[in-house]
Amino acid sequence: TLAGHICEQIKTDNIAGLLISGDITSRAEPAGFELAKQLVKDLNNEFSAPVFSENILICPGNHDFTREGADLGYNIAPDFIFNKPDNTSAFGEFYKSMYNIKPNRYFATGRKILLSSGHMLEIAALNSLILQQYPNFDGHGYLSNEQLDFVAEQMGWNNTENKNAIRIAMMHHHYLPTCYTELIDVTRASSVVYDADRLMNWLVKHDVKLLLHGHKHKSLISRVEYPKTPEDSITSESMHQIVVAGMGGTGSPTGQNKFATIQFTGNSVSIVFYNIYSDESEPDRVCQRAVLPL
């Protein structure tokens, strides 16, 4: 099973939480969400210390909401996903089964986790699927100012200066291009989030150190520097650093899949990527390590 492949590679019982960055199903089928719940149960059966809902963060992917049946008309703006309750119902039921509460308007989630190392993590799982998807408008990421304001308020990031927490944001779509090249098609834009600069300004404002994403089934490690106050003179001291990590993807019935672990030591984050093979065409193994200061 996927849980077996993951646990055989991690080889530790010291698991603080589980992050799932979307595309839990293929086409938002209820049966797919049932399999996802079984995966979490299987992982907990493998872990000596179970991971409960308080330690799980999930954001939706473009395969987790139902697409409209007809193409988006020329020069017509896509609807917002929260205006399409039928298209989000399966994910909403999955959300309720995981957290025992109804999802909020944005399907966003937040957690604060104190690690045994003493690090305090504040993690916000954002929904980059605010726009309804259509056959000719599929995989397009957008966050919205309203969602970012809502998440910052709910996380308590507006009221207090961050003293010692490591703040992390996770979403499905990528902030940076992760593909060597994208498909050239006039009806399909790149799947980097449309409001990428708004997101980065929000991350800098709230002192977020790590941005995680999924979407493309490959790993990515990069570091972005943004000015803390764009209007002032920019020096190396006035730049805010954010580590951006694409975490890969699992679920392919054949060939290679990827997942990653994240560990915090001192003022650094260690990210280890694993290749796992569902068809056993190659042995599972560590394929990449990154240790970066935060």
Number of C-alpha atoms within 10 A of each C-alpha: 9 15 17 13 14 20 16 12 14 15 9 10 12 12 17 17 17 17 18 20 26 23 21 24 22 14 14 22 16 16 11 18 21 13 13 15 15 13 16 19 16 16 19 16 14 16 17 12 12 17 18 15 15 14 16 18 22 24 27 28 26 28 20 26 27 22 21 16 9 9 13 18 10 7 6 7 10 14 14 12 21 17 13 14 12 12 19 20 16 19 25 21 16 19 21 12 15 18 15 11 11 14 16 12 12 20 23 22 22 22 18 16 17 13 15 9 10 11 16 16 17 18 23 26 26 27 28 31 30 24 23 26 26 19 14 16 17 20 25 21 29 19 22 18 12 9 18 20 13 15 19 17 12 13 16 12 17 14 9 8 10 14 7 9 17 19 20 21 18 30 29 28 31 25 23 17 15 19 11 5 8 12 9 9 8 7 11 15 18 16 20 19 24 18 15 16 12 14 18 18 16 16 23 19 15 16 21 24 21 21 25 22 27 25 24 18 19 18 20 20 16 13 13 14 14 18 19 17 14 11 7 9 8 13 8 9 8 15 16 18 20 22 19 21 24 28 28 21 22 20 17 13 10 11 14 21 20 23 20 22 15 16 14 20 12 10 10 12 18 14 19 18 21 24 24 24 22 20 12 11 11 12 11 19 14 16 13 13 13 13 14 14 14 15
